[in-house]
Amino acid sequence: MAMLKFLQVEPDHPNITVHGFRSTFRDWAAEVSHYPREVAESALAHTLTNKVEAAYQRGDLLKKRREMMQEWADFLDGTELVET
């Protein structure tokens, strides 16, 4: 909700949407980062649909999510080097 509120009052970028921002993050996570899919999905607050897998995955992946989000912030800021 914080992102939605920010985008509603951001005059410089009126065409940015929360969904588009989340989609961009997901593309970056899959194509650029080294983090597993589960970490990216958890960062997006997606839940596991497989009940068996959900029963065994009880952690919050907080340390990995924190590291990933810092790399995402660095990427957006232009300070992260991206290998091609």
Biotite code that builds the C-alpha atoms (Angstrom):
import biotite.structure as struc

atoms = struc.array([
    struc.Atom([0.000, 0.000, 0.000], chain_id="A", res_id=1, res_name="MET", atom_name="CA", element="C"),
    struc.Atom([2.913, 2.349, 0.666], chain_id="A", res_id=2, res_name="ALA", atom_name="CA", element="C"),
    struc.Atom([4.057, 1.999, -2.937], chain_id="A", res_id=3, res_name="MET", atom_name="CA", element="C"),
    struc.Atom([0.554, 2.724, -4.235], chain_id="A", res_id=4, res_name="LEU", atom_name="CA", element="C"),
    struc.Atom([0.310, 5.860, -2.084], chain_id="A", res_id=5, res_name="LYS", atom_name="CA", element="C"),
    struc.Atom([3.724, 7.027, -3.297], chain_id="A", res_id=6, res_name="PHE", atom_name="CA", element="C"),
    struc.Atom([2.842, 6.519, -6.947], chain_id="A", res_id=7, res_name="LEU", atom_name="CA", element="C"),
    struc.Atom([-0.434, 8.401, -6.535], chain_id="A", res_id=8, res_name="GLN", atom_name="CA", element="C"),
    struc.Atom([1.394, 11.538, -5.428], chain_id="A", res_id=9, res_name="VAL", atom_name="CA", element="C"),
    struc.Atom([4.485, 11.184, -7.664], chain_id="A", res_id=10, res_name="GLU", atom_name="CA", element="C"),
    struc.Atom([4.128, 13.896, -10.329], chain_id="A", res_id=11, res_name="PRO", atom_name="CA", element="C"),
    struc.Atom([7.251, 12.940, -12.322], chain_id="A", res_id=12, res_name="ASP", atom_name="CA", element="C"),
    struc.Atom([6.066, 9.430, -13.255], chain_id="A", res_id=13, res_name="HIS", atom_name="CA", element="C"),
    struc.Atom([2.288, 9.382, -13.713], chain_id="A", res_id=14, res_name="PRO", atom_name="CA", element="C"),
    struc.Atom([2.273, 6.200, -15.848], chain_id="A", res_id=15, res_name="ASN", atom_name="CA", element="C"),
    struc.Atom([4.021, 3.890, -13.383], chain_id="A", res_id=16, res_name="ILE", atom_name="CA", element="C"),
    struc.Atom([1.779, 1.289, -11.767], chain_id="A", res_id=17, res_name="THR", atom_name="CA", element="C"),
    struc.Atom([2.325, -0.955, -8.770], chain_id="A", res_id=18, res_name="VAL", atom_name="CA", element="C"),
    struc.Atom([1.759, -4.005, -10.947], chain_id="A", res_id=19, res_name="HIS", atom_name="CA", element="C"),
    struc.Atom([4.299, -2.786, -13.490], chain_id="A", res_id=20, res_name="GLY", atom_name="CA", element="C"),
    struc.Atom([6.846, -2.099, -10.767], chain_id="A", res_id=21, res_name="PHE", atom_name="CA", element="C"),
    struc.Atom([6.307, -5.553, -9.244], chain_id="A", res_id=22, res_name="ARG", atom_name="CA", element="C"),
    struc.Atom([6.540, -7.149, -12.693], chain_id="A", res_id=23, res_name="SER", atom_name="CA", element="C"),
    struc.Atom([9.797, -5.320, -13.384], chain_id="A", res_id=24, res_name="THR", atom_name="CA", element="C"),
    struc.Atom([11.183, -6.587, -10.077], chain_id="A", res_id=25, res_name="PHE", atom_name="CA", element="C"),
    struc.Atom([10.162, -10.158, -10.922], chain_id="A", res_id=26, res_name="ARG", atom_name="CA", element="C"),
    struc.Atom([11.864, -9.949, -14.323], chain_id="A", res_id=27, res_name="ASP", atom_name="CA", element="C"),
    struc.Atom([15.030, -8.601, -12.697], chain_id="A", res_id=28, res_name="TRP", atom_name="CA", element="C"),
    struc.Atom([14.966, -11.332, -10.056], chain_id="A", res_id=29, res_name="ALA", atom_name="CA", element="C"),
    struc.Atom([14.648, -14.054, -12.695], chain_id="A", res_id=30, res_name="ALA", atom_name="CA", element="C"),
    struc.Atom([17.021, -12.673, -15.309], chain_id="A", res_id=31, res_name="GLU", atom_name="CA", element="C"),
    struc.Atom([19.687, -10.758, -13.384], chain_id="A", res_id=32, res_name="VAL", atom_name="CA", element="C"),
    struc.Atom([19.809, -11.833, -9.749], chain_id="A", res_id=33, res_name="SER", atom_name="CA", element="C"),
    struc.Atom([21.197, -15.088, -8.408], chain_id="A", res_id=34, res_name="HIS", atom_name="CA", element="C"),
    struc.Atom([18.384, -15.601, -5.891], chain_id="A", res_id=35, res_name="TYR", atom_name="CA", element="C"),
    struc.Atom([16.112, -18.631, -6.066], chain_id="A", res_id=36, res_name="PRO", atom_name="CA", element="C"),
    struc.Atom([12.546, -18.232, -7.298], chain_id="A", res_id=37, res_name="ARG", atom_name="CA", element="C"),
    struc.Atom([11.217, -18.862, -3.782], chain_id="A", res_id=38, res_name="GLU", atom_name="CA", element="C"),
    struc.Atom([13.003, -15.796, -2.417], chain_id="A", res_id=39, res_name="VAL", atom_name="CA", element="C"),
    struc.Atom([11.583, -13.524, -5.116], chain_id="A", res_id=40, res_name="ALA", atom_name="CA", element="C"),
    struc.Atom([8.096, -14.902, -4.667], chain_id="A", res_id=41, res_name="GLU", atom_name="CA", element="C"),
    struc.Atom([8.333, -14.409, -0.920], chain_id="A", res_id=42, res_name="SER", atom_name="CA", element="C"),
    struc.Atom([9.493, -10.818, -1.428], chain_id="A", res_id=43, res_name="ALA", atom_name="CA", element="C"),
    struc.Atom([6.352, -10.229, -3.481], chain_id="A", res_id=44, res_name="LEU", atom_name="CA", element="C"),
    struc.Atom([4.279, -11.738, -0.644], chain_id="A", res_id=45, res_name="ALA", atom_name="CA", element="C"),
    struc.Atom([3.132, -14.597, -2.878], chain_id="A", res_id=46, res_name="HIS", atom_name="CA", element="C"),
    struc.Atom([2.064, -17.719, -1.019], chain_id="A", res_id=47, res_name="THR", atom_name="CA", element="C"),
    struc.Atom([2.840, -21.294, -1.939], chain_id="A", res_id=48, res_name="LEU", atom_name="CA", element="C"),
    struc.Atom([-0.111, -22.967, -3.599], chain_id="A", res_id=49, res_name="THR", atom_name="CA", element="C"),
    struc.Atom([1.254, -26.467, -3.051], chain_id="A", res_id=50, res_name="ASN", atom_name="CA", element="C"),
    struc.Atom([-0.008, -27.373, 0.436], chain_id="A", res_id=51, res_name="LYS", atom_name="CA", element="C"),
    struc.Atom([2.682, -29.979, 1.031], chain_id="A", res_id=52, res_name="VAL", atom_name="CA", element="C"),
    struc.Atom([5.477, -27.595, 0.089], chain_id="A", res_id=53, res_name="GLU", atom_name="CA", element="C"),
    struc.Atom([3.881, -24.841, 2.194], chain_id="A", res_id=54, res_name="ALA", atom_name="CA", element="C"),
    struc.Atom([3.758, -27.189, 5.195], chain_id="A", res_id=55, res_name="ALA", atom_name="CA", element="C"),
    struc.Atom([7.524, -27.721, 5.041], chain_id="A", res_id=56, res_name="TYR", atom_name="CA", element="C"),
    struc.Atom([8.536, -24.167, 4.098], chain_id="A", res_id=57, res_name="GLN", atom_name="CA", element="C"),
    struc.Atom([7.979, -22.399, 7.393], chain_id="A", res_id=58, res_name="ARG", atom_name="CA", element="C"),
    struc.Atom([10.801, -19.866, 7.323], chain_id="A", res_id=59, res_name="GLY", atom_name="CA", element="C"),
    struc.Atom([10.453, -16.292, 6.158], chain_id="A", res_id=60, res_name="ASP", atom_name="CA", element="C"),
    struc.Atom([13.700, -16.106, 4.132], chain_id="A", res_id=61, res_name="LEU", atom_name="CA", element="C"),
    struc.Atom([14.183, -12.686, 5.711], chain_id="A", res_id=62, res_name="LEU", atom_name="CA", element="C"),
    struc.Atom([17.992, -12.527, 5.448], chain_id="A", res_id=63, res_name="LYS", atom_name="CA", element="C"),
    struc.Atom([17.979, -13.563, 1.792], chain_id="A", res_id=64, res_name="LYS", atom_name="CA", element="C"),
    struc.Atom([15.050, -11.239, 1.020], chain_id="A", res_id=65, res_name="ARG", atom_name="CA", element="C"),
    struc.Atom([16.854, -8.333, 2.692], chain_id="A", res_id=66, res_name="ARG", atom_name="CA", element="C"),
    struc.Atom([20.003, -8.978, 0.647], chain_id="A", res_id=67, res_name="GLU", atom_name="CA", element="C"),
    struc.Atom([17.992, -9.330, -2.560], chain_id="A", res_id=68, res_name="MET", atom_name="CA", element="C"),
    struc.Atom([16.058, -6.123, -1.957], chain_id="A", res_id=69, res_name="MET", atom_name="CA", element="C"),
    struc.Atom([19.315, -4.241, -1.332], chain_id="A", res_id=70, res_name="GLN", atom_name="CA", element="C"),
    struc.Atom([20.656, -5.534, -4.658], chain_id="A", res_id=71, res_name="GLU", atom_name="CA", element="C"),
    struc.Atom([17.382, -4.476, -6.314], chain_id="A", res_id=72, res_name="TRP", atom_name="CA", element="C"),
    struc.Atom([17.726, -1.000, -4.779], chain_id="A", res_id=73, res_name="ALA", atom_name="CA", element="C"),
    struc.Atom([21.330, -0.800, -5.992], chain_id="A", res_id=74, res_name="ASP", atom_name="CA", element="C"),
    struc.Atom([20.213, -1.876, -9.469], chain_id="A", res_id=75, res_name="PHE", atom_name="CA", element="C"),
    struc.Atom([17.539, 0.825, -9.555], chain_id="A", res_id=76, res_name="LEU", atom_name="CA", element="C"),
    struc.Atom([20.018, 3.370, -8.267], chain_id="A", res_id=77, res_name="ASP", atom_name="CA", element="C"),
    struc.Atom([22.506, 2.376, -10.962], chain_id="A", res_id=78, res_name="GLY", atom_name="CA", element="C"),
    struc.Atom([25.187, 1.397, -8.460], chain_id="A", res_id=79, res_name="THR", atom_name="CA", element="C"),
    struc.Atom([25.028, -2.354, -9.072], chain_id="A", res_id=80, res_name="GLU", atom_name="CA", element="C"),
    struc.Atom([27.214, -3.700, -11.836], chain_id="A", res_id=81, res_name="LEU", atom_name="CA", element="C"),
    struc.Atom([25.336, -6.028, -14.141], chain_id="A", res_id=82, res_name="VAL", atom_name="CA", element="C"),
    struc.Atom([27.289, -8.653, -16.040], chain_id="A", res_id=83, res_name="GLU", atom_name="CA", element="C"),
    struc.Atom([26.135, -9.339, -19.574], chain_id="A", res_id=84, res_name="THR", atom_name="CA", element="C"),
])
